[in-house]
Amino acid sequence: MEEFFIGNLCCFMTLYLAYCIGIKHKIGFVHRYHYTNIQQDNIIPFCKVMGLGTCIMGFGLLIRSYVNLFSIHYSGDYLLLGSVIIGFGIQLICIIKYNGSIFGLIRRK
């Protein structure tokens, strides 16, 4: 039962982070080297896509908690793994698209 509450706490923290990044466009929640080369007019689309990836991971945490609560086997862990892979993939593609590289080492012209 405590795993359920900890999972929900992590879920709501992740969804709050997704809200701050994706809706409020607070780019400061992302590491600076992930957005060093982004032009000013691309900050809002960057934040929306990064927020979407974080939101997918947050909903994966929520679904995992409820599936594991009502299931004998830990099948919710596979759903969490899938959502983390999809969410992280979306974020990685977004960073490479708008920043040029993961760590901002390649300067965009």
C-alpha positions in Angstrom: 0.0 0.0 0.0 2.9 2.4 0.7 4.2 1.7 -2.8 0.8 3.0 -4.1 1.1 6.3 -2.2 4.8 6.8 -3.1 4.0 6.1 -6.7 1.1 8.6 -6.7 3.4 11.2 -5.0 6.0 10.8 -7.7 3.3 10.9 -10.4 1.9 14.2 -9.2 5.3 15.7 -8.8 6.1 14.6 -12.4 2.8 15.9 -13.7 3.4 19.3 -11.9 6.8 19.5 -13.6 5.2 18.7 -16.9 2.6 21.5 -16.2 5.4 24.0 -15.4 7.4 23.2 -18.5 4.7 22.6 -21.0 1.9 25.0 -20.0 3.7 27.8 -18.1 6.8 27.6 -20.4 9.3 27.7 -17.5 12.4 26.5 -19.4 14.5 26.8 -16.2 13.3 23.4 -15.1 15.3 21.9 -18.0 19.1 21.7 -17.7 20.7 24.7 -19.3 22.9 22.7 -21.7 19.7 21.3 -23.2 18.6 24.7 -24.4 21.7 26.8 -24.9 21.4 26.9 -28.7 17.6 27.4 -29.0 16.4 30.6 -30.7 14.0 32.8 -28.8 11.0 32.0 -31.1 11.5 28.2 -30.6 11.3 28.3 -26.8 7.5 27.8 -26.6 7.4 24.8 -29.0 10.4 23.3 -27.2 8.7 23.7 -23.8 5.4 22.2 -25.2 7.1 19.1 -26.5 9.3 18.7 -23.4 6.2 19.0 -21.2 4.4 16.4 -23.4 7.2 13.9 -22.8 7.2 14.5 -19.1 3.5 14.2 -19.0 3.6 10.8 -20.7 6.1 9.6 -18.0 3.8 11.0 -15.2 0.7 9.2 -16.5 2.8 6.0 -16.8 3.6 6.4 -13.0 -0.1 6.9 -12.3 -1.2 3.9 -14.3 1.6 1.7 -12.8 0.4 2.5 -9.3 -3.2 1.5 -10.0 -2.3 -1.6 -12.0 0.0 -2.9 -9.3 -2.5 -2.1 -6.6 -5.2 -4.4 -8.2 -2.8 -7.0 -9.8 -1.1 -9.9 -8.3 1.9 -9.6 -10.6 3.8 -6.4 -11.1 2.5 -5.9 -14.7 2.3 -2.2 -14.2 6.1 -2.0 -14.2 6.0 -2.9 -17.9 3.6 -0.1 -18.6 5.9 2.3 -16.7 8.9 1.2 -18.7 7.0 1.7 -21.9 5.9 5.2 -20.9 9.4 6.2 -19.8 10.9 5.0 -23.1 8.3 6.9 -25.1 8.5 10.1 -23.0 12.3 10.1 -22.9 12.4 9.4 -26.7 10.1 12.4 -27.3 12.3 14.6 -25.1 15.5 13.4 -26.8 14.2 14.1 -30.3 13.0 17.5 -29.2 16.4 18.4 -27.7 18.2 17.3 -30.8 15.8 19.1 -33.1 15.8 22.5 -31.3 19.2 22.5 -29.6 21.3 20.7 -32.3 22.7 18.2 -29.9 22.0 16.7 -26.4 24.5 18.8 -24.5 24.6 21.9 -26.7 28.1 21.2 -28.1 27.1 21.8 -31.7 26.4 25.5 -32.4 23.5 26.2 -34.7 23.9 28.8 -37.3 
